[in-house]
Amino acid sequence: MRVLVTGGSGLVGFGIRAAVASDPHEDEEWIFLSSADGDLMDMKQCEAIFAQHKPTHVIHLAARVGGLFDNMSHNLDFLRQNMIMNMNILECCRLYKIKKCVSCLSTCVFPAETTYPIDETMLHNGPPHSSNFGYSHAKRMVDVFNRAYHEQHGCHFTSVIPTNIYGPHDNFNIDAGHVIPGLIHKVYKAKENGESLVCWGTGSPLRQFIFSEDLGRLMVWTLRSYPETEPIILSVQTFADDHHALLLSVGEEDEVSIRDVIHLIAEAAEFTGEIIFDKTKADGQFKKTASNAKLRKYLPDFKFTPIDEGISRSVKWFFDNYQTARK
C-alpha cells in the first residue's frame, strides 16, 4: 500500500505521522505532501503529483481552513478554493485508479438548525450555519462526490467528520487560526507583555475537541479498515456502551465551553493575569453536539486523550517552538 497524504505538513498530517510511527506496517509506504509540492487547485499539477508518486491509496487533508472570523470575511474564497481542490483530487483518484480515498470533513457541514446529537444521516437535512457557509458547502459536497463516484465508477471514496481538532503543529495565527491555537497564542502574548487576556465573545458556546494524534490514529484506521462509503463521525466519548451510557455517550459529557477552554489554557501556561470577555464579538454557533455511536460500533475500546492533557501538551509545544510555529 502506497499512501499519498495531501496537506501532510499540517496539524492532522503530523497526527497521522505519529500514528504510523507508533503502529508501522511493513507493506505500507507513506508520502506526506505540503503546499511546496504543488498547487492542488491546478489540475495539471495534481496529475503530475499522482504520476510521480503512483499512490494506491489517498488521504485528502489539504484545504483552505480558518477560524470563525476568517470564514465570516471570506466565504467565497473558502467555497471556491476548497471546491476546486476537492474536485481535482477526487478526479485524480479516479484517473489513477486509487483503491481508496479518505477525505476529511468537519462538523460545520451539518445543518445549523437541527436536533442533537447530530449523526451521519443528518448531513444534508438543511443549510449550514451562515457564518461559514462557504467552507461548509464545499466540504459537504465531498460526500456527494464520494457517492457519485461510487455509483458511476465503483470508486471506494469515503470521508471522516472530526469534531474540533487541536494539537501541536497547528496554525496558531490569532486571526485566521481555530479557537484553541488562537487562544494559546493570545495567552502567550498576554503573558509575555504582562497584559490582560481579551477573548472575543461570551465564552458560552460548547464544543467537542479531539486531539490531533487521536485523530491521526483514527484516520489511519479508517484507511486500513473502515469499509463504508458513507461518512463516519470521529468524536470524543468516555462511557461504556450500555443502555444508560448510550444516553450520554453521544459526546455531551465531553462538550467543553470556550470559557472552560480558556481557563485550561491559562492554567497550562501559568497565566495569572485578568481574563476579559469582549461580548460585543460574535459567538458563532452555540453547539454542534455530534454522536460517535457509529464509531463505537467499530472501535468500542478506543481511548481518547483527555482535553486537559491535550491542551497542556499543545501549550508546551507552542511555547517551546514559538519561533518556528505557524502563526
MARMIVEX-524024 format. One record per residue (C-alpha): residue number from 1; residue in one letter; z, y, x. Coordinates in Angstrom, 3 decimals. Layout:
BEGIN
- NUM;a;Z;Y;X
...
This chain:
BEGIN
- 1;m;0.000;0.000;0.000
- 2;r;-1.096;3.347;1.447
- 3;v;0.684;6.179;-0.383
- 4;l;-0.527;9.791;-0.369
- 5;v;2.143;12.314;-1.407
- 6;t;0.866;15.772;-2.336
- 7;g;3.405;18.553;-1.887
- 8;g;5.157;16.292;0.596
- 9;s;6.768;19.126;2.551
- 10;g;8.749;20.393;-0.438
- 11;l;12.100;19.585;-1.993
- 12;v;11.107;16.325;-3.696
- 13;g;8.888;15.301;-0.792
- 14;f;11.879;15.343;1.531
- 15;g;13.837;13.387;-1.075
- 16;i;11.121;10.714;-1.062
- 17;r;11.111;10.635;2.755
- 18;a;14.842;9.930;2.702
- 19;a;14.367;7.191;0.082
- 20;v;11.588;5.491;2.035
- 21;a;13.624;5.673;5.258
- 22;s;16.613;4.027;3.554
- 23;d;14.507;1.269;1.936
- 24;p;11.386;0.697;4.055
- 25;h;8.731;-1.867;3.113
- 26;e;6.568;-3.293;5.893
- 27;d;3.461;-3.306;3.703
- 28;e;3.701;0.442;2.934
- 29;e;2.330;3.445;4.777
- 30;w;3.351;6.904;3.579
- 31;i;1.330;10.086;4.152
- 32;f;3.047;13.366;3.265
- 33;l;0.715;16.328;2.748
- 34;s;1.580;20.001;2.982
- 35;s;-0.397;23.086;1.997
- 36;a;-1.719;23.183;5.572
- 37;d;-3.703;20.002;4.889
- 38;g;-5.950;21.660;2.315
- 39;d;-6.240;23.716;-0.854
- 40;l;-5.817;21.346;-3.793
- 41;m;-7.376;23.927;-6.107
- 42;d;-10.665;23.295;-4.239
- 43;m;-12.234;20.018;-5.382
- 44;k;-14.252;19.604;-2.185
- 45;q;-11.109;19.896;-0.080
- 46;c;-9.340;17.404;-2.343
- 47;e;-12.165;14.905;-1.928
- 48;a;-12.101;15.399;1.841
- 49;i;-8.373;14.598;1.911
- 50;f;-8.868;11.404;-0.092
- 51;a;-11.835;10.368;2.046
- 52;q;-9.851;10.967;5.236
- 53;h;-6.640;9.167;4.287
- 54;k;-8.068;6.459;1.995
- 55;p;-4.901;6.039;-0.118
- 56;t;-4.355;3.190;-2.541
- 57;h;-1.520;4.999;-4.383
- 58;v;-0.659;8.661;-5.013
- 59;i;2.487;10.609;-5.832
- 60;h;1.449;14.056;-7.031
- 61;l;4.154;16.660;-6.411
- 62;a;2.138;19.718;-5.404
- 63;a;2.463;22.578;-7.886
- 64;r;2.851;26.302;-8.284
- 65;v;6.561;26.497;-9.097
- 66;g;9.131;29.240;-9.547
- 67;g;12.260;30.356;-11.307
- 68;l;12.717;31.884;-14.754
- 69;f;11.788;35.458;-13.899
- 70;d;8.810;34.454;-11.741
- 71;n;7.476;32.390;-14.647
- 72;m;8.022;35.189;-17.153
- 73;s;5.964;37.557;-14.997
- 74;h;3.115;35.195;-14.071
- 75;n;2.483;32.771;-16.951
- 76;l;-1.298;32.896;-16.478
- 77;d;-1.072;32.133;-12.751
- 78;f;1.217;29.167;-13.392
- 79;l;-1.088;27.832;-16.121
- 80;r;-4.378;28.273;-14.277
- 81;q;-3.338;27.165;-10.799
- 82;n;-1.485;24.067;-11.974
- 83;m;-4.218;23.022;-14.398
- 84;i;-6.902;23.200;-11.692
- 85;m;-4.751;21.382;-9.143
- 86;n;-3.779;18.600;-11.550
- 87;m;-7.335;18.043;-12.749
- 88;n;-8.631;17.847;-9.184
- 89;i;-6.015;15.327;-8.075
- 90;l;-6.400;13.055;-11.098
- 91;e;-10.188;13.085;-10.874
- 92;c;-10.000;12.224;-7.169
- 93;c;-7.687;9.355;-8.090
- 94;r;-10.375;8.062;-10.437
- 95;l;-13.229;8.594;-7.981
- 96;y;-11.408;6.889;-5.118
- 97;k;-10.122;4.046;-7.315
- 98;i;-6.437;4.745;-6.785
- 99;k;-4.364;1.817;-8.090
- 100;k;-1.524;4.017;-9.346
- 101;c;-0.764;7.743;-9.547
- 102;v;2.683;9.138;-10.394
- 103;s;2.850;12.852;-11.262
- 104;c;5.998;14.946;-11.508
- 105;l;6.556;16.975;-14.686
- 106;s;9.606;18.948;-15.876
- 107;t;11.862;19.073;-18.923
- 108;c;10.409;22.517;-19.673
- 109;v;7.411;20.660;-21.150
- 110;f;9.451;19.798;-24.245
- 111;p;9.397;21.915;-27.420
- 112;a;11.615;24.986;-27.458
- 113;e;12.749;24.178;-30.993
- 114;t;13.840;20.562;-31.133
- 115;t;16.723;18.214;-31.772
- 116;y;18.871;16.899;-28.947
- 117;p;18.818;14.793;-26.946
- 118;i;15.121;15.065;-26.180
- 119;d;13.288;11.879;-25.238
- 120;e;9.834;10.850;-24.077
- 121;t;8.424;10.551;-27.618
- 122;m;9.030;14.259;-28.361
- 123;l;6.836;15.717;-25.623
- 124;h;4.123;17.149;-27.878
- 125;n;6.169;17.952;-31.011
- 126;g;5.875;21.744;-30.743
- 127;p;5.254;24.662;-28.357
- 128;p;7.391;25.003;-25.230
- 129;h;9.724;27.932;-24.585
- 130;s;7.846;31.242;-24.340
- 131;s;9.452;32.197;-21.018
- 132;n;7.422;29.656;-19.033
- 133;f;4.711;28.529;-21.437
- 134;g;2.005;28.626;-18.734
- 135;y;3.686;26.172;-16.392
- 136;s;4.896;24.061;-19.315
- 137;h;1.462;23.620;-20.879
- 138;a;-0.129;22.802;-17.519
- 139;k;2.469;20.107;-16.875
- 140;r;2.335;18.808;-20.451
- 141;m;-1.416;18.283;-20.120
- 142;v;-0.854;15.841;-17.252
- 143;d;0.466;13.374;-19.821
- 144;v;-2.647;13.921;-21.953
- 145;f;-4.892;13.336;-18.936
- 146;n;-2.950;10.204;-17.975
- 147;r;-3.507;8.676;-21.401
- 148;a;-7.160;9.750;-21.500
- 149;y;-7.913;8.324;-18.040
- 150;h;-6.214;5.073;-19.043
- 151;e;-8.119;4.852;-22.325
- 152;q;-11.562;5.721;-20.919
- 153;h;-11.412;4.344;-17.370
- 154;g;-8.440;1.948;-17.307
- 155;c;-6.631;4.067;-14.696
- 156;h;-2.912;3.464;-14.118
- 157;f;-1.661;7.051;-14.087
- 158;t;1.873;7.893;-15.215
- 159;s;4.462;10.656;-14.863
- 160;v;8.162;11.280;-14.437
- 161;i;10.122;14.070;-16.118
- 162;p;13.140;15.018;-13.992
- 163;t;15.797;17.444;-15.068
- 164;n;16.545;20.466;-12.841
- 165;i;16.142;19.433;-9.198
- 166;y;18.146;20.819;-6.298
- 167;g;18.976;19.887;-2.722
- 168;p;18.218;20.540;0.959
- 169;h;14.712;21.772;1.891
- 170;d;14.367;23.690;-1.390
- 171;n;12.807;27.132;-1.743
- 172;f;15.831;29.447;-1.563
- 173;n;13.909;32.608;-2.485
- 174;i;16.134;34.659;-4.754
- 175;d;13.304;35.997;-6.929
- 176;a;10.923;33.017;-7.043
- 177;g;13.213;30.019;-6.500
- 178;h;15.021;27.856;-9.003
- 179;v;18.554;28.564;-10.138
- 180;i;20.709;26.626;-7.638
- 181;p;18.836;27.532;-4.429
- 182;g;18.510;31.152;-5.549
- 183;l;22.238;31.322;-6.224
- 184;i;23.068;29.681;-2.892
- 185;h;21.051;32.371;-1.127
- 186;k;22.753;35.094;-3.173
- 187;v;26.171;33.735;-2.242
- 188;y;25.179;33.612;1.419
- 189;k;24.122;37.266;1.364
- 190;a;27.184;38.399;-0.572
- 191;k;29.468;36.609;1.861
- 192;e;27.661;37.942;4.935
- 193;n;27.695;41.522;3.640
- 194;g;31.185;41.444;2.126
- 195;e;29.766;42.322;-1.304
- 196;s;30.318;41.199;-4.880
- 197;l;28.129;38.377;-6.180
- 198;v;25.922;39.679;-9.012
- 199;c;24.450;36.923;-11.194
- 200;w;21.805;37.517;-13.845
- 201;g;22.608;36.511;-17.418
- 202;t;25.795;35.402;-19.112
- 203;g;26.142;32.110;-17.246
- 204;s;26.387;30.225;-20.549
- 205;p;23.133;28.143;-20.551
- 206;l;23.619;24.419;-19.960
- 207;r;21.534;22.321;-17.589
- 208;q;21.381;18.788;-16.209
- 209;f;20.824;18.773;-12.453
- 210;i;19.504;15.913;-10.335
- 211;f;19.972;15.808;-6.560
- 212;s;16.657;15.660;-4.686
- 213;e;17.496;12.465;-2.805
- 214;d;18.387;10.709;-6.075
- 215;l;15.057;11.814;-7.485
- 216;g;13.336;10.586;-4.326
- 217;r;14.747;7.096;-4.836
- 218;l;13.679;7.123;-8.483
- 219;m;10.163;8.351;-7.635
- 220;v;9.730;5.504;-5.151
- 221;w;10.980;3.031;-7.767
- 222;t;8.523;4.469;-10.303
- 223;l;5.612;3.979;-7.922
- 224;r;6.641;0.467;-6.943
- 225;s;7.898;-0.904;-10.249
- 226;y;7.530;1.256;-13.393
- 227;p;4.802;-0.420;-15.484
- 228;e;4.039;2.107;-18.240
- 229;t;1.505;4.914;-18.659
- 230;e;3.956;6.779;-20.890
- 231;p;6.266;9.181;-19.017
- 232;i;9.881;8.468;-18.150
- 233;i;12.724;10.997;-18.073
- 234;l;14.818;10.963;-14.885
- 235;s;18.158;12.393;-15.943
- 236;v;21.769;12.070;-14.847
- 237;q;24.251;9.862;-16.695
- 238;t;27.519;8.145;-15.847
- 239;f;28.653;5.943;-18.738
- 240;a;28.039;2.223;-19.231
- 241;d;25.514;1.154;-21.825
- 242;d;27.735;0.117;-24.730
- 243;h;27.722;1.483;-28.283
- 244;h;30.283;4.218;-27.684
- 245;a;28.704;5.187;-24.390
- 246;l;25.253;5.391;-25.957
- 247;l;26.534;8.350;-27.942
- 248;l;27.454;10.017;-24.653
- 249;s;25.005;8.558;-22.158
- 250;v;22.188;10.924;-23.031
- 251;g;23.495;13.203;-20.320
- 252;e;25.552;15.640;-22.348
- 253;e;28.643;14.750;-20.319
- 254;d;26.699;15.775;-17.209
- 255;e;25.458;19.097;-18.552
- 256;v;26.824;21.956;-16.489
- 257;s;26.876;25.641;-17.380
- 258;i;25.265;28.076;-14.975
- 259;r;28.667;29.750;-14.745
- 260;d;30.206;26.481;-13.504
- 261;v;27.373;26.018;-11.019
- 262;i;28.045;29.484;-9.615
- 263;h;31.717;28.672;-9.113
- 264;l;30.863;25.335;-7.451
- 265;i;28.529;27.134;-5.039
- 266;a;31.104;29.842;-4.321
- 267;e;33.732;27.193;-3.625
- 268;a;31.445;25.203;-1.310
- 269;a;30.521;28.403;0.550
- 270;e;34.157;29.543;0.701
- 271;f;33.136;32.779;-1.014
- 272;t;36.192;34.619;-2.320
- 273;g;34.610;37.894;-3.472
- 274;e;34.142;39.189;-7.003
- 275;i;31.624;37.428;-9.272
- 276;i;29.829;39.694;-11.768
- 277;f;27.565;38.525;-14.610
- 278;d;24.814;41.024;-15.480
- 279;k;24.482;40.361;-19.206
- 280;t;21.510;42.718;-19.542
- 281;k;19.330;39.994;-17.937
- 282;a;17.765;37.123;-19.891
- 283;d;19.408;33.702;-20.010
- 284;g;16.315;31.670;-20.839
- 285;q;16.556;28.533;-22.973
- 286;f;20.190;27.697;-23.796
- 287;k;19.980;23.934;-23.298
- 288;k;17.462;21.139;-22.687
- 289;t;19.585;18.010;-23.023
- 290;a;17.491;15.000;-22.021
- 291;s;18.113;11.339;-22.784
- 292;n;17.903;8.826;-19.960
- 293;a;18.152;5.799;-22.278
- 294;k;14.710;4.604;-21.184
- 295;l;15.610;4.884;-17.502
- 296;r;18.842;2.968;-18.104
- 297;k;16.929;0.102;-19.678
- 298;y;15.117;-0.340;-16.379
- 299;l;17.913;0.707;-13.956
- 300;p;21.287;0.311;-15.685
- 301;d;23.280;0.476;-12.439
- 302;f;21.626;3.427;-10.690
- 303;k;24.250;5.708;-9.136
- 304;f;23.679;9.478;-9.168
- 305;t;25.178;11.934;-6.684
- 306;p;27.972;13.975;-8.358
- 307;i;26.984;17.620;-8.684
- 308;d;29.912;18.939;-6.637
- 309;e;28.903;16.684;-3.738
- 310;g;25.222;17.584;-4.078
- 311;i;25.932;21.308;-4.186
- 312;s;28.264;21.052;-1.193
- 313;r;25.548;19.285;0.825
- 314;s;22.930;21.816;-0.285
- 315;v;25.111;24.803;0.628
- 316;k;25.915;23.336;4.038
- 317;w;22.229;22.611;4.724
- 318;f;21.183;26.165;3.823
- 319;f;23.955;27.807;5.834
- 320;d;23.171;25.569;8.841
- 321;n;19.409;26.160;8.574
- 322;y;19.329;29.743;7.346
- 323;q;16.854;30.974;9.963
- 324;t;14.219;28.318;9.184
- 325;a;14.846;27.595;5.479
- 326;r;12.203;28.648;2.954
- 327;k;13.435;31.905;1.436
